[in-house]
Amino acid sequence: MAVTSAILLVGGMGTRMQPLTLSTPKPMLELLGRPITEHQIMKAKEAGIEEIVLATSYMSEVFTPHFGDGSQLGIRISYAVEEVALGTGGAIRNAADSLRSDGGVIIFNGDILSAHSLKEQIALHESKSADVSLHLTRVEDARPFGVVDIDGDFRISSFMEKMENPPTNLINAGCYIFNRSAIEKIPHGEVVSVERQTFPELLSEGARVFGYIDTSYWIDIGNPNALLAATKELLNGEPYDLGERATISPTARITNGSYIGADSTIGADAVLDNCIVGRGASVGAGAKLTTCHIAPGAKVPEGFIAGGNFFGFTELSGENPYI
């Protein structure tokens, strides 16, 4: 059956992204004015996916008001809420109950941005009659990731999760296609890691697990600096992006992949280098900011000089909002 369904794993707490995630789940952080999750949903739609289930847990209540049933995006969206975190495998098994189609299912990790072709990954999955196929990419340092061995036919022979001396730099890039029979092998209602349990078990059983290798742009948006890097990449080398309705002084200097959100204000002689300015925020005249995140609605005082700072995200904890 054709692959027309997807599951997006968006239940993580995003602790490495704090303080950005104190009041917003990581998948709902904005990337060029749209939530990270929306970028992934549109990638799925462009590949022919007709329905997607958002597997939520942490702050699950914020997803539905934004995406609704998906009609505004032209794709059917439903939700599977985990009352207790079930791990990646458990989340997949839980969310699969909400799918309408019986065909193969694309699984997205909620913190991955990739330029790889989903259509080509689907084509490989179908041509190999695979039970599971994984998007694979190469990195310089594979220690933080799961690595795989692969034969000349792109069949995966081993899967090894995070180790100090990985034998290869070919890693699991966090986008899978599962046949429904493979999903049904995951125990229902149990905490299961697809990386540490499901993949090794499938390989030991002789399942047909294949890898789609693609070395185009890929990033794990796991920390604030990665969000800055992803912003710069999506700007395609442009110095900055001007959000609609933003007001920027003609004497301000905005460089190096900065993004200025809608309804924000940048004062005279302000300098922003590699920064993200949230919706409705303001940067005072003469402020000089490098590699900074400014929360929606936050205010940076005139003349403030900062590097690597977070403005407005720590107010919930009663701390100084300018640290």
C-alpha positions in Angstrom: 0.0 0.0 0.0 1.1 3.5 -0.7 2.8 5.5 2.1 0.3 8.3 2.9 0.5 8.5 6.7 3.0 10.0 9.2 3.6 10.3 12.9 5.5 13.3 14.3 7.1 12.7 17.7 6.7 16.0 19.5 6.4 14.9 23.1 9.9 15.8 24.5 10.5 18.4 27.2 13.4 20.0 25.4 15.6 20.5 28.4 18.7 21.2 26.3 16.8 24.1 24.8 16.1 25.9 28.1 15.4 28.7 28.7 13.6 28.8 25.3 11.3 26.0 26.4 10.3 27.2 29.8 6.9 28.3 28.4 6.9 26.7 24.9 7.5 23.1 23.9 10.6 22.7 21.7 8.6 21.7 18.5 6.6 24.9 18.8 9.6 27.2 18.9 9.5 29.4 15.8 11.8 29.0 12.9 11.5 31.9 10.4 8.1 32.8 12.0 6.6 29.3 11.9 6.8 26.5 14.5 9.4 23.8 13.8 6.5 21.3 13.7 4.9 23.2 10.8 8.0 23.0 8.7 7.9 19.2 9.2 4.2 18.9 8.4 4.7 20.8 5.2 7.6 18.6 4.2 5.3 15.6 4.8 2.5 17.1 2.7 4.9 17.8 -0.2 5.8 14.2 -0.2 2.2 13.1 -0.7 1.3 12.4 3.0 -2.4 12.8 3.6 -2.7 12.3 7.3 -0.3 13.0 10.3 -0.6 12.2 14.0 1.2 14.5 16.4 2.4 12.3 19.3 2.4 14.8 22.1 3.2 14.8 25.9 4.9 17.9 27.4 2.6 20.9 27.1 0.3 18.9 24.7 -2.4 21.5 25.1 -0.6 24.1 22.9 -0.6 22.1 19.6 -4.3 21.7 18.9 -5.2 25.4 19.0 -2.5 26.2 16.5 -2.9 23.3 14.0 -6.5 22.2 14.6 -7.6 19.4 12.3 -5.0 20.5 9.7 -7.5 21.8 7.2 -5.7 25.2 6.9 -2.5 23.4 5.9 -4.3 20.9 3.6 -3.5 17.8 5.6 -5.5 15.8 8.1 -4.0 16.2 11.6 -5.0 14.2 14.7 -3.4 13.9 18.2 -2.2 11.1 20.4 -1.4 12.4 23.9 0.9 10.4 26.2 -0.1 10.8 29.9 3.2 9.1 30.8 6.2 9.4 28.5 6.5 6.1 26.6 9.9 6.6 24.8 10.2 6.8 21.0 9.0 3.3 20.3 6.1 3.5 22.8 5.0 6.8 21.3 5.0 5.4 17.8 2.9 2.4 18.9 0.5 4.7 20.8 0.1 7.1 17.9 -0.5 4.4 15.3 -3.9 3.7 16.8 -5.1 7.1 15.5 -4.1 6.4 11.9 -6.8 5.7 9.3 -4.6 4.1 6.7 -3.1 0.6 7.0 -0.1 1.4 4.8 3.4 2.3 5.6 4.0 5.2 8.1 6.7 7.9 8.0 8.0 8.7 11.5 9.6 12.1 12.2 11.7 13.0 15.2 10.3 16.4 16.3 13.7 18.2 16.5 15.2 17.3 13.2 15.4 19.6 10.2 16.5 17.9 6.9 16.6 18.7 3.2 16.6 15.0 2.2 13.9 13.8 -0.2 11.1 12.0 1.4 9.9 10.9 -2.0 13.2 9.2 -2.6 13.2 7.5 0.8 9.7 6.2 0.1 10.8 4.9 -3.3 13.7 3.0 -1.7 11.5 1.6 1.0 9.0 0.3 -1.6 11.6 -1.0 -4.1 13.4 -3.0 -1.3 10.1 -4.4 0.1 11.5 -3.1 3.4 9.9 -3.6 6.8 11.6 -0.5 8.0 13.8 2.1 6.3 15.9 4.8 7.9 17.2 8.1 6.7 21.0 8.0 7.2 23.6 10.8 6.9 27.3 11.2 7.6 28.7 13.5 10.4 32.2 14.3 11.5 31.5 13.3 15.1 29.1 10.3 15.4 29.5 9.9 19.2 26.2 11.6 20.1 24.2 9.5 17.6 23.1 6.0 16.7 25.4 4.5 14.0 24.7 1.8 11.5 26.6 -0.7 9.3 25.2 -1.2 5.8 25.9 -3.6 3.0 26.2 -2.9 -0.8 22.4 -3.3 -1.2 21.7 -0.6 1.4 20.6 -3.2 3.9 21.4 -2.4 7.5 23.3 -5.2 9.3 23.8 -3.5 12.7 22.5 -0.6 14.8 24.5 0.8 17.7 23.2 3.6 19.8 25.6 6.3 21.1 29.1 5.1 21.9 32.5 6.7 22.7 34.3 5.1 19.7 31.7 4.5 16.9 33.0 2.3 14.1 31.4 4.5 11.4 30.2 8.0 10.9 27.0 6.9 9.2 24.2 7.8 11.6 20.5 7.5 12.1 19.1 10.8 11.0 15.8 10.5 12.7 13.3 9.9 9.9 11.9 6.4 9.4 9.4 4.5 7.4 7.7 1.6 9.2 5.4 -1.0 7.7 2.4 -1.5 10.0 3.5 -5.1 10.8 6.8 -3.7 12.2 4.9 -1.1 14.3 2.7 -3.9 15.7 5.7 -5.7 17.1 6.3 -2.8 19.5 4.5 -3.6 22.9 1.5 -1.4 23.4 1.5 0.9 26.5 5.1 0.1 27.5 8.1 2.4 27.6 10.2 1.4 24.5 13.2 3.0 22.8 13.0 2.4 19.1 16.8 3.1 18.9 17.9 0.8 21.8 15.3 -1.9 21.5 13.1 -1.9 18.4 15.8 -1.6 15.7 18.2 -4.2 17.3 15.4 -6.6 17.8 14.1 -6.3 14.3 17.6 -7.0 13.0 18.0 -10.0 15.2 14.8 -11.4 13.8 16.0 -11.0 10.2 13.6 -8.1 9.3 14.3 -6.2 6.1 15.8 -3.0 7.4 17.3 -0.6 4.8 19.0 2.7 4.9 18.4 5.7 2.6 21.7 7.6 2.5 21.5 11.4 1.9 24.2 13.9 2.8 22.2 17.1 2.1 21.5 19.6 4.8 20.6 18.0 8.2 20.6 19.4 11.7 19.5 18.2 15.1 17.8 21.3 16.7 18.7 20.2 20.2 20.0 23.5 21.7 19.6 27.2 21.2 22.7 27.5 19.0 21.3 24.9 16.7 18.2 26.9 16.3 20.4 29.9 15.2 22.2 27.7 12.8 19.0 26.3 11.3 17.7 29.9 10.9 20.8 30.9 9.0 20.6 27.8 6.8 16.9 28.5 5.8 17.8 32.1 5.0 20.1 30.7 2.2 23.0 32.9 3.0 21.0 36.1 3.2 22.2 38.4 6.0 18.8 38.5 7.7 15.0 38.1 7.2 12.6 40.9 7.9 9.4 39.6 9.4 6.2 41.2 8.2 5.2 44.5 9.8 8.5 44.8 11.7 9.9 48.4 12.1 13.6 48.7 11.7 15.6 51.9 11.9 17.5 52.7 8.8 20.6 53.2 10.9 20.3 49.7 12.5 22.7 47.0 11.3 21.4 43.4 11.1 23.7 40.7 9.9 24.8 37.1 9.7 21.5 35.2 9.4 19.5 37.2 11.9 15.7 36.9 11.9 13.4 39.7 12.9 9.9 38.6 13.9 6.6 40.3 12.9 5.5 43.5 14.8 9.0 43.9 16.4 10.9 47.2 16.6 14.7 47.7 16.1 16.0 51.1 17.3 18.5 53.5 15.8 22.1 52.3 15.6 21.2 48.9 17.1 23.5 46.1 15.9 22.2 42.5 15.7 24.6 39.7 14.6 23.3 36.1 14.3 20.2 36.8 16.5 16.5 35.7 16.6 14.0 38.4 17.6 10.6 37.1 18.5 7.2 38.6 17.5 6.4 41.9 19.1 9.9 42.3 20.7 11.8 45.5 20.8 15.5 46.3 20.7 16.5 49.7 22.0 18.6 52.2 20.2 22.3 51.5 20.3 22.0 48.0 21.7 24.7 45.6 20.4 23.7 41.9 20.4 25.6 38.8 19.1 24.2 35.3 19.1 21.2 36.3 21.2 17.6 35.0 21.5 14.9 37.6 22.2 11.6 36.2 23.3 8.3 37.4 21.8 7.3 40.6 23.4 10.6 41.1 25.3 12.3 44.5 25.5 16.1 45.0 25.2 17.1 48.3 26.8 18.8 51.0 24.9 22.6 50.7 24.7 22.6 47.1 26.1 25.6 45.0 25.0 25.3 41.2 25.1 26.7 38.0 23.5 25.0 34.6 23.8 22.2 35.9 26.0 18.5 35.1 26.3 16.1 38.0 26.7 12.6 37.5 28.3 12.7 33.7 28.6 13.5 33.4 32.3 10.9 35.8 33.6 8.6 32.9 34.5 11.2 31.7 37.1 11.5 35.2 38.6 15.1 35.6 37.4 16.6 38.6 35.6 15.1 38.6 32.1 18.3 40.0 30.6 20.5 37.0 31.6 
